[in-house]
Structure formats: C-alpha cells, structure tokens
Amino acid sequence: QFSVSAQCPLACNNLVQVSMDDDCVVEVTPAMMLEGVLPAGCSYAQYSVRILGANGQPLSPANIVNRSHLDQTLTTEVWLGNNRCWGKILVQDKKDPEIECPRDVTVACYSTAAIVLPDAFDNCDQNVPVTISSNTLIKYSCSGTLSAVRTLIYEATDDSGNEATPCIRNIYYSRVTLPSVLFQFPLNRDDVQSPALNCDNVPVWDVIKENGTPGRDN
C-alpha cells in the first residue's frame, strides 16, 4: 500500500529480508524499504523509517532491530512529510559462526595433557557449542619418529542454524625411543629381592574418552 507526495515517490516493498551484521544490530533505512530508485531532486534524507513491534507499538530507536527481533516479521513504515507507505521486514541471522581452530600439535604417547574443545564465536549468540564430528586414528609403521596421528574435525552451529566452516586438527603422537627410557638398576623385580611389577593396569595411549578427546586409560 502506498501514497505519493507532491514532490517525491513513496512506494514501499511488500517484504524485505533484513540480515544481521557483525554486531547483531541493523539500521533499517528508507533505501532498503522503498521501491525503485529516487528521481533527481529527491533524497533518502527526506524520508524516515518507523518499525512497529509485535505489540503494534514503535520500537525504540524506531529504525533499529537487534537480536531480540530475530525471526520476527515486523510492519515497517516509511514517512515522507505527512504521507507514509508501509511494508514488512523479516529479521534474520545469516552470518556463520567461526571456530577458533587450534594448531596441530605433537605429544608424547603417554602424555596426560588435556585436549580441550576450541571456542566458537558468533555475531548474535554468546555461546555456540562446538562438537567433534569425526575422530580418526591412523597408526604408523615402526620406522620414523611418530607412532600415530589422530585427526579431529570440530563443528559448530548457532541458534539460527548457521554452520561454521569445519575445523580440522591433527594430533601427532611421538614414538618412545629406547634412549629416552630411564632404567633403574637393579631390576630384581622377581618377588624375591623386590616385588614383581604389576602390568595389569598399564595406561593405553589411544583411548577415546567419553567427551570425544584422546587420552589415556589410567
């Protein structure tokens, strides 16, 4: 619906999709709402925008939408003097979250260092959960300095369903070499001079913990 002033046209688009910016705040402008291009002698500065909330009352500020308006369809008026036209805006978040992807790392086979999930950041959501979508382990042959590599793929999805670019991280396990093993003598663990060694509860380096992170079973 529209009316026309004596000087400049006034015709609103029926429905405009408004996508949130990096701050999850958008200013709705006359240029976004009006149809076509203004003729010579007319300026968007002559127009003003007023958005009505779900309760039918003007927002404050009248032309700003934020996270609280996501997925709402709101009536929007464009004023030119005493004349106005109106259409609707659909407020959406189309920006993908971003995972702060950690670097690849090399650890000892029996390292007890915790491997934590990375953080994800989003323009509209304060907390975006990160999950492990893939966890694969490749064991190497006996030659070389590495025993295996674990490849983790992290994913994140915000409340609007936008998916981050997957983060791929490799964790390399260094091989334990004979010179690095410290022997303490005498080794008379024969249950005569000294108690025998208990080998029933030896940690396993390539266990996958319940939270999906690699570790050891101890």
Disulfide bonds with the S-S distance in Angstrom:
Cys8-Cys42 2.06
Cys12-Cys85 1.92
Cys24-Cys124 1.95
Cys101-Cys167 1.91
